[in-house]
Amino acid sequence: MDLIFQTSKIYKKGNKIRIKVSPKVWKYILESYPEEIEKIKKSPDFKNFSKWVRGEEDPTIKQVKKLAKKLYIPLRYFYLPDIPKEKLPVPFYRKGRKWEGKISVELRETIKDLQEKQIFLSEYLRYINKKPLKFVGILNIDKNPVKCAQKIREILNLDIDWNLKQNSKSHAFNFLRDKLESIGIFVFTGSYLYLNTKRPYNSEEFKGFSLVDKYAPIIFINTNDFLSAQIFTLTHELVHIFVGEGDIFSDGEELDISAEKVEVFSNKVSAEILVPGDIFENKWKQVRDFIKLGEEFKVSPLAIAIRAKEFKKITQNEYESFKNEYLKNIEKILSKEKASKSEGANFYLTFSKKMSKRFVEILLNAVTNDFITYRDVYNYLGIRGKTFDEFIKFLWGEMKFGKISP
């Protein structure tokens, strides 16, 4: 017997097909989407929502489909006796320790979306006889972080002082992102789910994540975070790709004393890539200022303070004092950064920043080779018709004039 009819009661009343949804499913929805539920109750499509929850009336199949789409819940959940426990494809780390709490719809859907993209990429790259990437999983977390950082720089063809040569943090981020794309890592970014500006990512929940694959490793960066934090997250996730273990990264440079070994290693290697020890020591002799050095290295002042503590330039008390003062003003700093953003002025520019350029290039290649259809391309990008045509035209123009590297 079909699973749907085993686990739910579907019946016809009048000329409408209705479904008796399990109380446990309604409980999950009420607890998981409190803000959305308040808006849903005001919608004509869900005017009897409160009656559904109380069991006084059952929704139609059509209404359940609309509700599932509105909340980004798999439709099949409404046919089950209870919500299945979600298993993340990679570990979620908070302060370096594994965490198994509930994640937001925005994070869950983004991971799912990029997993689907990764499956396509991996299959197509195999289809055109691309070889697996040798650097994926090449690092051992028991090895020296300084030597590992050097290995990464060699593969990326990255100078030791690469970030000191960049004019700004945004230039540094884009420069490093292009380097990653050039060796086969797909880097996506975003500040909200799909194209829905009403579903922003919470930078306090997660800063980014990585999904490891020998053919198509993927990194996602939450751009609602500080630019310096985005650079650190991109570097941290880069290390995870080289280790061969993906993760969801929710915190910055500072870890708990009981942090997992892989997180400690990833942070140490990241620190060496962004603030190399030898260069830091020389700079410290000239400028003993966390903020100024942070600007120079394109990292946060806190990252500089951690480095200063590691090299015994400051005491633990001095570090704690600076950290507490810095964290008091962190919201002001973030607000100032957001205010200076010009994102949204040009849809196509914003959209091109969200997408991995290499991903778009491979999509177009795949449709040309009849590996996928244009409908698949539209679905992978989330745009179609005239919007798609204009985006490709814009992207070609930017690449032609050197604004976006191919």
C-alpha positions in Angstrom: 0.0 0.0 0.0 1.2 3.6 -0.8 3.0 5.2 2.1 0.7 8.3 1.9 -2.4 6.2 2.5 -0.7 4.3 5.3 0.2 7.3 7.3 -2.6 9.8 6.7 -6.3 10.0 6.1 -7.3 11.5 2.8 -11.0 11.8 2.1 -13.5 13.6 -0.1 -16.0 16.1 1.3 -18.3 17.7 -1.1 -16.3 18.3 -4.3 -13.0 18.8 -2.4 -10.2 16.3 -1.4 -9.1 16.9 2.1 -6.3 15.6 4.3 -6.2 14.9 8.0 -2.8 16.2 9.1 -1.2 14.7 12.1 -1.2 16.9 15.3 2.5 16.3 15.6 3.1 17.9 12.2 1.0 20.9 13.2 2.9 21.1 16.5 6.2 21.1 14.5 4.9 23.9 12.2 3.7 26.1 15.1 7.0 25.8 17.0 9.2 26.1 13.9 7.6 29.0 12.1 6.1 31.4 14.6 6.6 34.6 12.6 5.5 33.1 9.3 2.3 31.6 11.0 1.2 35.1 12.0 1.4 36.2 8.4 -0.2 33.1 7.1 -3.3 33.5 9.4 -4.0 36.8 7.6 -3.9 35.3 4.2 -7.3 34.4 2.5 -5.8 31.1 1.4 -5.3 30.0 5.0 -8.1 31.8 6.8 -9.1 28.6 8.6 -5.6 27.7 9.7 -6.4 27.9 13.4 -9.3 25.5 12.8 -6.9 23.1 11.1 -4.5 23.1 14.0 -7.2 22.5 16.5 -8.6 19.6 14.5 -11.9 21.3 13.9 -11.5 21.3 10.1 -9.1 19.7 7.6 -7.3 21.5 4.8 -7.7 20.6 1.1 -4.8 19.0 -0.8 -4.5 22.3 -2.7 -4.2 24.3 0.5 -1.6 21.9 1.9 0.5 22.3 -1.3 0.4 26.1 -1.0 1.3 25.9 2.7 4.2 23.6 2.0 5.5 26.0 -0.7 5.1 29.0 1.6 7.0 27.4 4.5 9.6 25.6 2.3 8.4 22.3 3.9 8.5 19.1 1.8 5.0 18.2 0.8 5.4 14.6 2.0 5.7 15.8 5.6 2.0 16.6 5.7 1.3 12.9 4.9 3.4 11.5 7.7 2.5 10.8 11.3 5.5 12.8 12.5 8.3 15.0 11.1 11.4 12.9 10.4 14.6 13.9 12.1 16.7 15.9 9.7 20.3 14.8 9.4 22.8 17.4 8.2 25.2 16.3 5.4 28.1 17.9 7.3 28.8 18.7 11.0 27.6 22.0 12.5 30.3 23.6 14.7 29.6 26.3 17.3 32.8 27.7 18.9 34.5 24.6 17.4 32.2 22.1 19.1 29.7 19.9 17.3 26.2 21.1 17.7 23.0 19.2 16.9 20.2 21.8 17.4 17.6 22.9 15.0 18.6 25.0 12.0 16.6 27.6 10.1 14.6 27.0 7.0 17.0 29.4 5.2 20.1 27.4 6.0 18.4 24.0 5.4 17.1 25.1 2.0 20.4 26.6 0.9 22.3 23.4 1.8 19.7 21.3 -0.1 19.9 23.6 -3.1 23.7 23.5 -3.2 23.7 19.7 -2.8 21.5 19.4 -5.9 23.9 21.7 -7.8 26.9 19.7 -6.6 25.3 16.4 -7.8 24.8 17.9 -11.3 28.3 19.4 -11.4 30.0 16.2 -10.2 28.0 14.1 -12.7 28.7 16.4 -15.6 32.4 16.8 -14.9 32.7 13.0 -14.9 30.7 12.9 -18.1 33.2 15.2 -19.9 36.1 13.1 -18.4 37.5 15.7 -16.0 39.9 14.2 -13.4 39.2 14.4 -9.6 40.8 17.3 -7.9 44.0 16.2 -6.2 44.0 18.8 -3.5 40.7 17.7 -2.0 41.5 15.8 1.3 45.3 16.3 0.8 45.9 17.8 4.3 46.3 15.9 7.5 45.1 17.8 10.7 48.0 16.4 12.6 50.5 18.2 10.4 52.2 21.6 11.0 49.6 24.4 10.3 52.3 26.7 9.0 53.5 24.2 6.4 49.9 23.3 5.5 49.2 27.0 4.9 52.2 27.2 2.6 51.0 24.1 0.7 47.6 25.8 0.1 49.3 29.0 -1.1 51.4 27.0 -3.5 48.4 25.3 -5.0 46.5 28.6 -5.2 49.6 30.4 -6.6 49.1 32.9 -3.8 51.8 35.2 -2.5 52.4 35.1 1.2 51.5 38.8 1.5 48.6 38.6 -1.0 46.1 40.4 1.1 48.4 43.3 2.0 48.5 44.1 -1.7 44.7 44.5 -2.0 43.1 47.9 -1.8 40.2 46.9 0.3 38.5 44.0 2.0 36.0 43.6 -0.8 39.0 43.4 -3.3 40.7 40.9 -1.0 37.5 38.7 -0.8 37.0 38.8 -4.6 40.7 38.1 -5.3 40.7 35.0 -3.0 37.3 33.9 -4.4 38.7 34.0 -8.0 41.8 32.0 -6.9 39.5 29.3 -5.4 37.4 29.2 -8.6 40.5 28.9 -10.7 41.5 25.6 -9.1 38.0 24.1 -9.2 36.2 25.2 -6.1 32.7 26.6 -6.6 32.1 29.6 -4.4 28.5 30.8 -3.9 27.4 33.8 -1.7 24.2 35.3 -0.5 22.4 37.4 2.0 18.9 35.8 1.6 17.3 32.6 0.5 17.0 32.3 -3.3 15.6 35.6 -4.5 13.4 36.2 -1.5 14.6 39.3 0.3 12.1 38.6 3.1 14.1 35.5 4.1 17.5 36.9 5.1 20.3 34.7 6.4 21.2 35.1 10.1 24.9 35.7 10.5 24.6 34.7 14.1 23.3 31.3 13.1 25.9 30.6 10.4 28.7 32.3 8.5 29.2 29.8 5.8 29.6 26.1 5.0 31.4 23.7 2.7 30.3 20.6 0.9 33.2 18.3 -0.2 33.3 16.4 -3.4 36.4 15.2 -5.4 35.0 16.8 -8.6 32.9 19.7 -7.4 33.7 21.1 -3.9 31.4 23.9 -2.9 31.7 26.8 -0.4 28.9 29.1 0.6 29.4 32.5 2.3 26.8 34.4 4.2 27.2 38.0 3.1 25.2 39.4 5.9 28.4 39.1 8.0 31.3 41.5 8.2 33.6 41.6 5.2 36.5 40.6 7.4 34.5 37.7 8.7 33.5 36.7 5.1 37.2 36.6 4.2 38.0 34.5 7.3 35.1 32.1 6.6 36.1 31.7 3.0 39.6 30.8 4.2 38.3 28.5 6.9 36.1 26.6 4.5 39.0 26.4 2.0 41.0 24.6 4.6 38.1 22.2 5.2 38.1 21.4 1.4 41.8 20.6 1.6 41.2 18.4 4.7 38.4 16.7 2.9 35.7 17.3 5.6 32.9 19.8 5.0 31.3 21.7 7.8 28.8 24.5 8.8 30.7 27.3 10.4 28.8 29.5 12.9 31.5 31.4 14.7 34.6 33.4 14.0 38.2 33.3 14.9 37.8 32.4 18.6 37.1 28.8 19.7 36.3 27.1 22.9 39.0 25.3 24.8 37.3 22.0 24.0 36.9 22.6 20.3 37.2 19.7 17.9 40.7 19.1 16.5 39.6 19.8 12.9 38.3 23.2 13.8 41.4 24.2 15.8 43.5 23.1 12.8 41.3 25.0 10.3 41.5 28.2 12.3 45.3 27.9 12.7 45.9 27.3 9.0 43.5 30.2 8.2 45.3 32.5 10.5 48.6 31.7 8.8 47.1 32.3 5.4 45.6 35.6 6.4 48.1 36.8 9.0 51.4 35.0 8.4 53.5 34.8 11.6 56.7 36.2 10.2 55.0 39.2 8.5 52.9 39.8 11.6 55.9 40.0 13.9 57.6 42.5 11.6 54.4 44.6 11.3 53.9 44.5 15.1 57.3 46.2 15.6 56.0 49.1 13.5 52.3 49.3 14.4 51.0 48.0 17.7 47.4 48.8 16.8 44.8 46.0 16.4 42.5 48.1 14.3 45.2 49.5 11.9 46.7 46.0 11.5 43.3 44.5 10.9 42.7 47.0 8.0 46.1 46.2 6.6 45.7 42.4 6.7 42.0 42.7 5.8 40.9 40.8 8.9 39.0 41.8 12.0 40.8 43.6 14.9 39.9 40.5 17.0 41.9 38.3 14.6 44.9 40.5 15.2 44.4 40.4 18.9 44.3 36.6 18.8 47.5 36.6 16.8 49.1 39.0 19.2 48.2 36.7 22.1 49.5 33.6 20.3 52.9 35.3 19.7 52.9 36.5 23.3 52.8 40.2 22.4 50.0 40.7 24.8 48.8 39.0 28.0 45.5 37.1 28.4 44.1 40.0 30.4 45.0 42.5 27.7 43.4 40.3 25.1 40.2 39.9 27.2 40.0 43.6 27.8 40.2 44.4 24.1 37.8 41.7 23.1 35.1 42.9 25.5 35.5 46.5 24.3 35.4 45.3 20.7 32.3 43.2 21.1 30.4 46.1 22.6 30.8 48.1 19.4 30.4 45.2 17.0 26.8 46.0 16.0 27.7 49.6 15.2 30.5 48.4 12.9 28.2 45.9 11.1 25.5 48.6 10.7 28.1 51.0 9.2 29.3 48.3 6.8 25.7 47.4 5.7 24.9 51.1 5.1 27.9 51.4 2.7 26.8 48.4 0.6 25.4 49.2 -2.8 23.9 45.8 -3.2 20.5 45.7 -4.9 21.1 48.7 -7.2 21.6 46.4 -10.1 19.9 43.0 -10.0 22.2 41.4 -12.5 25.3 42.5 -10.7 24.0 41.3 -7.4 22.9 38.0 -8.9 26.3 37.5 -10.6 27.9 37.9 -7.2 25.7 35.3 -5.7 26.5 32.7 -8.3 29.7 30.8 -8.8 30.9 32.1 -12.2 32.3 28.7 -13.0 29.0 27.1 -12.2 27.2 29.3 -14.7 29.8 28.6 -17.3 29.5 24.8 -16.8 25.7 25.1 -16.9 25.8 26.7 -20.3 28.4 24.2 -21.5 26.1 21.3 -20.3 23.0 22.6 -22.1 25.1 23.1 -25.3 26.2 19.5 -25.1 22.5 18.3 -24.5 23.4 17.0 -21.1 20.6 19.1 -19.6 17.7 21.2 -20.9 17.1 24.9 -20.7 14.4 24.1 -18.2 17.1 22.5 -16.0 19.3 25.6 -16.4 16.4 27.9 -15.3 15.7 25.7 -12.3 19.4 25.6 -11.2 19.7 29.4 -11.5 16.2 30.3 -10.2 15.6 32.7 -13.1 14.0 32.2 -16.5 12.8 33.8 -19.7 13.8 37.4 -20.3 15.5 37.7 -16.9 17.8 34.8 -17.8 18.6 36.3 -21.2 19.4 39.6 -19.7 21.6 38.0 -17.0 23.7 36.1 -19.6 24.0 39.2 -21.7 25.1 41.2 -18.6 27.6 38.5 -17.5 29.1 38.3 -21.0 29.5 42.1 -21.0 31.2 42.1 -17.6 33.6 39.3 -18.6 34.3 41.0 -22.0 35.4 44.2 -20.3 37.4 42.5 -17.6 35.1 43.3 -14.7 34.3 39.7 -14.0 37.0 37.1 -14.6 35.8 34.1 -16.7 
